[in-house]
Amino acid sequence: IMVKSAVPDTRVKKVGGDSPNDDGKYVLYWMIANRRPGWNYSLDRAVDWAKELGKPLVVFEALRAGYRWASDRIHAFVIQGMLDNADAFEKPPVLYYPYLEPEPDAGKGLLQALAERACVVISDDFPSFFLPRMIQAAARQIAVPLELVDSNGIMPMRDTDRVFARAYDFRRYLQKNIQPHLTQSPRKNALQRVKLPELKQLPQSITDSWPPAELSRFREGVAAGLTDFPVDHSVGVTETSGGVAAGRRALKKFVSKKLEHYAELRNQPQEDVGSGLSPYLHFGHVSAHEVFHAVTNSQPWSVECIADKASGSKQGWWGASEEVESFLDELITWRELGYNMCALTDDYDQYESLPDWARTTLEEHADDQREYTYSLEEFEQAQTHDPLWNAAQTQLVQEGRIHNYLRMLWGKKVLEWTASPQEALEVLIELNNKYALDGRNPNSYSGIFWCLGRYDRAWGPERPIFGKIRYMSSENTARKVKVKNYIDQYSGNALFT
């Protein structure tokens, strides 16, 4: 049976099963990355299957306990999103089943039990962290068709079989190929005017073994409800709330108040003109399509404004204002460049994935004298000699983010102050993925590896430790952008007691 679906075929990846189970009780959407009730191709696909088969739709959203870097910070952000989803799916035609794993492996067997009663299973195609391995394991246990849907970005990430080594080349490819995708988007509300058979409840054998999450206990504040979960409680909840509602508020604030200053001030740490959307994009609470529509609708623009020729240039091709073009280059070129690599390679988080020239120059300088070297613990606790670096690390620990421009300096200094580039990479991945709300994402790995030469070129003059890797210093950064107030804001705070 073929499903009539508006979801482009290039966004659907079949990983198991042939024919839907005619005796199944429902269509199952296993929500693991696109954690939102709209602007979501995965949900669109699940709704289309349910309509085709005349079956109820179950949305299953779970949060594991045993993943690496599990913490109060990450748990809170995801649970806040679950609260929004529970509200969105409160009424038919969907049965929403949230599950919070009380201890590692407590949820073992749950997906299989749900899938045994399903006609077909839809999930999200996310190319990073433990999710691809989780999907591979699930595919071996599921007999019915399992489809993964790519709702990550504007360009389907599997539309090319080539890994791009430079942003310029990827930008040129996008300019040649993205236009048809600019007029396609997921439904703003996948459930609007949708009529499906209603499923009152799941079998008691499932809900007794794996009780649905009691989300109501988090409505007055999520932090207090996390004490019983076996996660790292030292990485605390930040002031940045998760969920679709908070993500849309951030988007609205960016478009209405910050976007007009984006091109001019985005690199200034003391100016708050960044979008702040990367955590919401990472956890799937906000869609790149929704962001694209909000930004391009903020001024007179249409696809007819686009230049005739693909130049690969950052400016001019979109035919939009300087600030919109600057932001779209971040949202689409740089963000989706990371998805391109993670989707098509398995070693995106390994030192060996660096370009040959970068590894060669780093290895030629591996034995260079280091004026300073710090341990992971010293880095983590912001105990270096450099006030600007310490301020950036303090912001990361306290707020789950570093200003984008300073994140580059933060990474470069770790390379300079560790015994080897391999150790630098381990430190950067550990600190970023442990503390950053947008960590564990293709974009995060792009930023970390850029500090060691990915997506860059050889630079001169050749320097100790860095070799031909692009060099940055705190002194030069302080001359280029204003940082005094930034340092004052984040220095002197005891991170750990």
C-alpha positions as CSV (number, residue, x, y, z in Angstrom):
1,I,0.0,0.0,0.0
2,M,1.3,3.5,-0.9
3,V,0.4,6.4,1.3
4,K,-0.8,9.6,-0.3
5,S,1.4,12.2,1.4
6,A,2.5,15.8,0.8
7,V,5.8,15.0,2.5
8,P,8.5,15.0,-0.2
9,D,9.9,11.5,-0.9
10,T,13.5,12.8,-0.4
11,R,12.6,13.4,3.2
12,V,11.4,9.8,3.9
13,K,13.8,7.0,4.7
14,K,12.4,3.5,5.0
15,V,14.5,1.4,7.5
16,G,12.3,-1.6,8.1
17,G,9.2,-3.6,7.3
18,D,7.4,-4.0,4.0
19,S,3.6,-3.8,4.3
20,P,1.5,-2.2,7.0
21,N,0.0,-4.5,9.6
22,D,-3.7,-4.5,8.6
23,D,-4.6,-5.8,12.1
24,G,-2.8,-3.0,13.8
25,K,-4.8,-0.7,16.2
26,Y,-3.1,2.6,15.3
27,V,-0.4,4.5,13.5
28,L,2.5,5.2,15.9
29,Y,4.6,8.4,15.7
30,W,7.7,7.9,17.8
31,M,8.7,11.5,18.5
32,I,12.5,11.7,19.2
33,A,13.8,14.8,17.6
34,N,11.1,17.0,16.1
35,R,9.4,17.5,19.4
36,R,6.6,19.8,18.2
37,P,2.9,19.6,17.1
38,G,3.3,21.7,14.0
39,W,5.7,22.6,11.1
40,N,6.7,18.9,11.4
41,Y,7.1,16.7,8.4
42,S,7.2,13.6,10.6
43,L,3.8,14.4,12.2
44,D,2.5,15.2,8.7
45,R,3.6,11.8,7.5
46,A,2.0,10.0,10.5
47,V,-1.3,11.9,10.0
48,D,-1.3,11.0,6.3
49,W,-0.8,7.3,7.1
50,A,-3.5,7.4,9.7
51,K,-5.9,8.9,7.2
52,E,-4.9,6.4,4.5
53,L,-5.5,3.4,6.8
54,G,-8.4,4.9,8.7
55,K,-6.7,4.3,12.0
56,P,-6.2,6.3,15.2
57,L,-2.9,8.1,15.8
58,V,-0.6,7.6,18.8
59,V,2.2,10.1,19.5
60,F,4.8,8.6,21.8
61,E,7.4,11.0,23.3
62,A,9.9,9.5,25.7
63,L,12.9,10.8,27.6
64,R,15.6,8.3,28.5
65,A,17.6,8.4,31.7
66,G,20.8,6.7,30.8
67,Y,22.2,8.8,27.9
68,R,25.6,10.5,28.2
69,W,25.5,14.0,29.7
70,A,22.0,13.4,31.1
71,S,21.4,16.3,33.5
72,D,18.7,18.5,35.2
73,R,19.4,21.0,32.5
74,I,18.6,18.8,29.5
75,H,15.8,17.0,31.3
76,A,14.1,20.2,32.3
77,F,14.2,21.6,28.7
78,V,12.7,18.5,27.2
79,I,10.0,18.1,29.9
80,Q,9.0,21.8,29.4
81,G,8.5,20.8,25.8
82,M,6.4,17.8,26.8
83,L,4.1,20.0,28.8
84,D,3.4,22.1,25.6
85,N,2.9,19.0,23.6
86,A,0.5,17.5,26.1
87,D,-1.6,20.7,25.8
88,A,-1.4,20.6,22.0
89,F,-2.5,16.9,21.8
90,E,-5.0,17.1,24.7
91,K,-8.0,16.6,22.4
92,P,-8.7,14.0,19.7
93,P,-7.7,13.0,17.1
94,V,-4.4,12.1,18.8
95,L,-3.6,10.0,21.8
96,Y,-0.4,11.5,23.4
97,Y,1.7,9.1,25.4
98,P,4.6,10.8,27.3
99,Y,7.1,8.6,29.1
100,L,9.9,9.6,31.5
101,E,12.2,6.7,32.2
102,P,12.7,6.5,36.0
103,E,16.0,4.7,35.7
104,P,18.3,3.5,32.8
105,D,16.7,0.7,30.8
106,A,13.4,0.9,32.6
107,G,11.8,1.6,29.2
108,K,13.3,-1.4,27.6
109,G,10.6,-3.3,25.6
110,L,8.2,-0.3,25.5
111,L,8.7,0.7,21.9
112,Q,8.5,-3.0,20.8
113,A,5.2,-3.4,22.7
114,L,3.8,-0.3,21.1
115,A,5.0,-1.3,17.6
116,E,3.5,-4.8,17.9
117,R,0.0,-3.2,18.0
118,A,0.8,-0.6,15.3
119,C,0.1,-0.6,11.6
120,V,3.2,1.4,10.8
121,V,5.8,3.4,12.8
122,I,7.0,6.9,11.9
123,S,10.0,8.5,13.6
124,D,12.4,11.4,13.1
125,D,15.6,11.3,11.0
126,F,18.2,13.0,13.2
127,P,21.8,12.3,12.3
128,S,23.7,13.0,15.5
129,F,24.3,11.9,19.1
130,F,22.9,8.5,20.1
131,L,19.7,8.8,18.0
132,P,21.0,7.0,14.9
133,R,22.2,4.0,17.0
134,M,18.9,4.0,18.8
135,I,17.0,3.8,15.5
136,Q,19.2,1.0,14.2
137,A,18.5,-1.0,17.4
138,A,14.8,-0.3,17.1
139,A,14.6,-1.4,13.5
140,R,15.7,-4.8,14.5
141,Q,12.8,-5.2,16.9
142,I,10.0,-3.7,14.7
143,A,8.3,-5.9,12.2
144,V,6.0,-3.3,10.7
145,P,7.2,-0.6,8.3
146,L,9.4,2.0,10.1
147,E,9.9,5.3,8.3
148,L,12.3,8.1,9.3
149,V,11.3,11.6,8.2
150,D,13.7,14.5,7.8
151,S,12.2,17.7,9.2
152,N,15.6,19.2,10.2
153,G,16.1,22.0,7.7
154,I,15.0,23.7,4.5
155,M,17.1,21.5,2.2
156,P,16.5,17.7,2.6
157,M,19.8,16.5,4.1
158,R,19.9,13.4,1.9
159,D,19.4,15.2,-1.4
160,T,23.1,15.0,-2.0
161,D,25.6,12.1,-1.4
162,R,28.5,14.5,-1.2
163,V,30.1,15.8,2.0
164,F,31.0,19.5,1.6
165,A,34.4,20.6,2.8
166,R,33.7,24.3,2.7
167,A,30.7,26.6,3.4
168,Y,31.3,28.4,0.1
169,D,30.8,25.1,-1.9
170,F,27.8,24.2,0.1
171,R,26.3,27.7,-0.2
172,R,26.8,27.5,-4.0
173,Y,25.1,24.1,-4.1
174,L,22.2,25.5,-2.1
175,Q,21.8,28.4,-4.4
176,K,21.6,26.1,-7.3
177,N,19.2,23.6,-5.7
178,I,17.2,25.0,-2.8
179,Q,14.6,27.1,-4.7
180,P,12.0,24.3,-5.1
181,H,12.2,23.6,-1.4
182,L,11.6,27.2,-0.4
183,T,8.0,26.9,-1.5
184,Q,7.4,23.6,0.3
185,S,6.9,23.5,4.1
186,P,5.3,21.2,6.7
187,R,1.8,22.1,7.8
188,K,1.6,24.8,10.4
189,N,-1.0,22.6,12.2
190,A,-0.9,19.0,11.1
191,L,-4.1,18.2,12.9
192,Q,-6.3,21.1,11.8
193,R,-9.6,19.8,10.4
194,V,-8.3,16.2,10.5
195,K,-10.8,13.5,11.4
196,L,-9.5,10.2,12.6
197,P,-10.9,7.3,14.6
198,E,-10.4,8.0,18.3
199,L,-8.4,5.7,20.6
200,K,-9.5,6.2,24.2
201,Q,-6.5,4.5,25.8
202,L,-3.6,2.1,25.3
203,P,-3.7,-1.5,26.5
204,Q,-3.4,-1.7,30.3
205,S,-0.6,-4.2,29.9
206,I,1.5,-1.3,28.4
207,T,0.5,1.5,30.8
208,D,0.8,-0.7,33.9
209,S,4.4,-1.7,32.9
210,W,5.4,1.7,31.7
211,P,3.2,4.3,33.4
212,P,2.7,7.6,31.4
213,A,4.5,10.6,32.8
214,E,2.7,12.6,35.4
215,L,3.5,15.9,33.7
216,S,1.1,17.9,35.9
217,R,3.6,17.8,38.7
218,F,6.0,19.9,36.6
219,R,3.6,22.7,35.9
220,E,4.5,24.8,38.8
221,G,8.2,24.5,38.1
222,V,10.3,21.7,36.6
223,A,13.4,21.8,38.8
224,A,11.9,20.4,42.0
225,G,10.5,17.4,40.2
226,L,13.9,16.2,38.9
227,T,15.5,15.1,42.1
228,D,14.4,11.5,41.7
229,F,15.8,11.0,38.2
230,P,19.3,9.4,38.0
231,V,20.9,12.3,36.1
232,D,23.6,14.8,36.8
233,H,22.1,17.3,39.3
234,S,25.2,19.5,39.3
235,V,24.3,20.8,35.8
236,G,21.4,23.0,36.8
237,V,18.3,24.2,35.1
238,T,18.8,27.6,33.3
239,E,16.6,30.6,33.0
240,T,16.0,29.6,29.3
241,S,12.8,27.6,29.3
242,G,12.2,24.8,26.8
243,G,9.1,24.1,24.7
244,V,7.2,25.3,21.7
245,A,5.7,28.3,23.4
246,A,9.0,29.6,24.7
247,G,10.6,28.9,21.3
248,R,8.0,30.9,19.5
249,R,8.3,33.8,22.0
250,A,12.1,33.9,21.3
251,L,11.4,33.8,17.6
252,K,8.9,36.7,17.8
253,K,11.2,38.7,20.0
254,F,14.1,38.2,17.5
255,V,12.1,39.2,14.5
256,S,10.5,42.2,16.1
257,K,13.3,43.6,18.1
258,K,16.7,42.1,17.2
259,L,16.7,41.2,13.5
260,E,17.2,44.8,12.3
261,H,20.5,45.0,14.2
262,Y,21.7,41.4,13.4
263,A,24.1,42.1,10.6
264,E,25.8,45.1,12.4
265,L,25.9,43.9,16.0
266,R,25.7,40.0,16.0
267,N,29.5,39.7,16.8
268,Q,29.3,42.1,19.7
269,P,29.2,40.1,23.0
270,Q,27.7,43.0,24.9
271,E,24.8,43.4,22.5
272,D,22.0,40.8,22.7
273,V,21.0,40.6,19.1
274,G,21.5,36.8,18.5
275,S,18.3,34.9,17.9
276,G,18.7,32.5,20.9
277,L,16.9,29.9,18.8
278,S,19.6,27.2,18.6
279,P,18.4,25.2,21.7
280,Y,14.8,25.2,20.3
281,L,16.0,24.1,16.9
282,H,18.2,21.4,18.5
283,F,15.4,19.9,20.6
284,G,12.9,20.3,17.7
285,H,10.6,22.7,19.6
286,V,10.9,25.2,16.8
287,S,11.2,24.3,13.1
288,A,13.7,25.8,10.7
289,H,10.7,26.3,8.3
290,E,8.8,28.3,10.8
291,V,11.9,30.5,11.5
292,F,12.4,31.0,7.8
293,H,8.8,32.0,7.2
294,A,8.8,34.4,10.2
295,V,12.1,36.1,9.0
296,T,11.3,36.4,5.3
297,N,7.7,37.6,6.1
298,S,9.1,40.4,8.2
299,Q,9.8,42.4,5.1
300,P,8.6,42.6,1.4
301,W,10.3,39.4,0.0
302,S,9.4,36.5,-2.2
303,V,11.3,33.8,-4.1
304,E,11.1,36.0,-7.1
305,C,13.7,38.3,-5.4
306,I,16.3,35.6,-5.7
307,A,19.3,36.2,-8.0
308,D,19.4,34.3,-11.3
309,K,22.9,33.0,-10.9
310,A,24.4,31.0,-8.0
311,S,27.6,32.8,-6.9
312,G,28.3,31.2,-3.6
313,S,28.4,34.7,-2.1
314,K,27.1,35.4,1.4
315,Q,25.4,38.6,0.2
316,G,23.1,39.4,-2.7
317,W,21.7,36.1,-3.7
318,W,18.5,36.2,-1.6
319,G,17.6,39.7,-2.8
320,A,16.7,40.6,0.8
321,S,18.0,43.1,3.3
322,E,21.5,42.8,4.7
323,E,20.3,41.6,8.1
324,V,18.0,39.0,6.6
325,E,20.7,37.6,4.3
326,S,23.1,37.5,7.2
327,F,20.7,35.5,9.3
328,L,19.6,33.1,6.5
329,D,23.3,32.3,5.9
330,E,23.5,31.1,9.5
331,L,20.1,29.4,9.6
332,I,20.6,27.5,6.3
333,T,24.2,27.5,5.0
334,W,26.1,27.0,8.3
335,R,23.4,25.1,10.2
336,E,22.6,22.6,7.4
337,L,26.3,22.2,6.5
338,G,26.7,20.3,9.8
339,Y,23.6,18.2,9.1
340,N,25.2,17.3,5.7
341,M,28.3,15.9,7.3
342,C,26.5,14.1,10.2
343,A,24.0,12.5,7.8
344,L,26.7,11.1,5.4
345,T,29.6,10.2,7.7
346,D,29.9,8.2,10.9
347,D,33.1,9.8,12.2
348,Y,31.9,13.4,12.3
349,D,32.8,13.5,16.0
350,Q,36.3,11.9,15.6
351,Y,39.7,13.7,15.3
352,E,40.3,11.7,12.1
353,S,37.5,13.5,10.3
354,L,39.5,16.7,10.2
355,P,40.7,17.7,6.8
356,D,44.1,16.2,5.8
357,W,45.8,19.7,5.8
358,A,44.6,20.4,9.3
359,R,45.7,17.1,10.8
360,T,49.1,17.4,9.0
361,T,49.8,20.9,10.4
362,L,48.6,20.0,13.9
363,E,50.7,16.9,14.0
364,E,53.8,18.9,12.8
365,H,53.3,21.2,15.8
366,A,52.2,18.5,18.3
367,D,55.4,18.8,20.3
368,D,55.5,22.6,20.4
369,Q,56.1,24.1,23.8
370,R,52.8,25.2,25.5
371,E,53.1,28.2,27.7
372,Y,50.0,27.1,29.6
373,T,48.3,23.8,29.9
374,Y,45.1,23.1,31.9
375,S,43.2,20.0,33.0
376,L,39.6,19.3,32.1
377,E,38.7,20.2,35.7
378,E,40.5,23.6,35.5
379,F,38.8,24.4,32.2
380,E,35.5,23.4,33.6
381,Q,35.8,25.6,36.6
382,A,37.0,28.6,34.5
383,Q,40.4,28.6,36.3
384,T,42.7,29.8,33.5
385,H,44.9,32.9,33.4
386,D,42.6,34.6,30.8
387,P,39.7,36.6,32.1
388,L,37.8,36.6,28.8
389,W,38.0,32.9,28.4
390,N,36.9,32.4,32.0
391,A,33.9,34.7,31.4
392,A,32.9,32.6,28.4
393,Q,33.2,29.4,30.3
394,T,31.2,30.9,33.2
395,Q,28.4,31.9,30.8
396,L,28.4,28.3,29.4
397,V,28.1,26.7,32.9
398,Q,25.5,29.2,34.2
399,E,23.4,29.8,31.1
400,G,24.0,26.9,28.8
401,R,25.3,29.1,26.1
402,I,28.3,31.2,25.0
403,H,28.0,34.2,22.8
404,N,28.6,32.9,19.2
405,Y,31.7,35.1,18.5
406,L,33.3,34.2,21.8
407,R,32.5,30.5,21.3
408,M,35.1,30.5,18.5
409,L,37.8,32.1,20.8
410,W,36.8,29.7,23.6
411,G,37.5,26.7,21.3
412,K,40.8,28.1,19.9
413,K,42.2,28.7,23.4
414,V,41.5,25.1,24.5
415,L,43.5,24.0,21.5
416,E,46.4,26.3,22.6
417,W,46.3,25.2,26.3
418,T,46.1,21.4,26.0
419,A,48.9,18.9,25.5
420,S,47.6,17.7,22.1
421,P,44.9,18.5,19.6
422,Q,43.2,15.2,20.4
423,E,43.0,16.2,24.1
424,A,41.6,19.6,23.0
425,L,38.9,17.9,21.1
426,E,37.9,15.7,24.0
427,V,37.8,18.8,26.4
428,L,35.7,20.8,23.9
429,I,33.2,18.0,23.3
430,E,32.9,17.2,27.0
431,L,32.3,20.8,28.1
432,N,30.0,21.7,25.2
433,N,27.8,18.6,25.4
434,K,27.6,18.7,29.1
435,Y,26.6,22.3,29.6
436,A,25.3,23.8,26.3
437,L,21.6,23.6,25.7
438,D,22.3,23.3,22.0
439,G,25.1,20.7,22.5
440,R,25.1,17.2,21.0
441,N,23.9,18.7,17.7
442,P,25.4,18.7,14.2
443,N,25.8,22.4,14.5
444,S,27.8,22.0,17.8
445,Y,30.2,19.6,16.2
446,S,30.7,22.0,13.3
447,G,31.6,24.8,15.7
448,I,34.0,22.6,17.7
449,F,35.7,21.1,14.7
450,W,35.9,24.5,12.9
451,C,38.3,25.6,15.7
452,L,40.6,22.8,14.5
453,G,40.3,23.5,10.8
454,R,37.0,21.9,9.5
455,Y,35.3,24.0,6.9
456,D,38.3,26.4,6.9
457,R,41.6,26.8,4.9
458,A,45.3,27.0,5.8
459,W,46.3,30.4,7.2
460,G,49.6,32.2,7.5
461,P,51.8,33.0,9.1
462,E,52.5,29.6,10.6
463,R,52.4,29.7,14.4
464,P,53.5,27.5,17.2
465,I,50.9,24.9,18.3
466,F,48.4,26.1,15.6
467,G,50.6,25.6,12.6
468,K,48.4,26.8,9.7
469,I,45.1,26.6,11.7
470,R,43.4,30.0,12.0
471,Y,44.6,31.8,15.1
472,M,42.6,33.8,17.5
473,S,43.7,35.6,20.7
474,S,41.9,37.3,23.5
475,E,43.8,40.5,22.9
476,N,42.8,40.7,19.3
477,T,39.2,39.8,20.2
478,A,39.1,42.6,22.8
479,R,40.3,45.1,20.1
480,K,37.7,43.9,17.6
481,V,34.7,43.8,19.9
482,K,33.7,45.3,23.2
483,V,34.2,42.8,26.1
484,K,34.8,44.8,29.3
485,N,31.2,44.7,30.5
486,Y,31.0,41.0,29.4
487,I,34.0,40.1,31.5
488,D,32.6,42.1,34.5
489,Q,29.3,40.4,34.2
490,Y,30.7,36.8,34.3
491,S,33.9,37.1,36.3
492,G,34.2,36.6,40.0
493,N,31.3,34.1,40.1
494,A,32.2,30.9,42.0
495,L,31.1,28.1,39.6
496,F,31.7,25.2,42.0
497,T,31.9,25.1,45.7
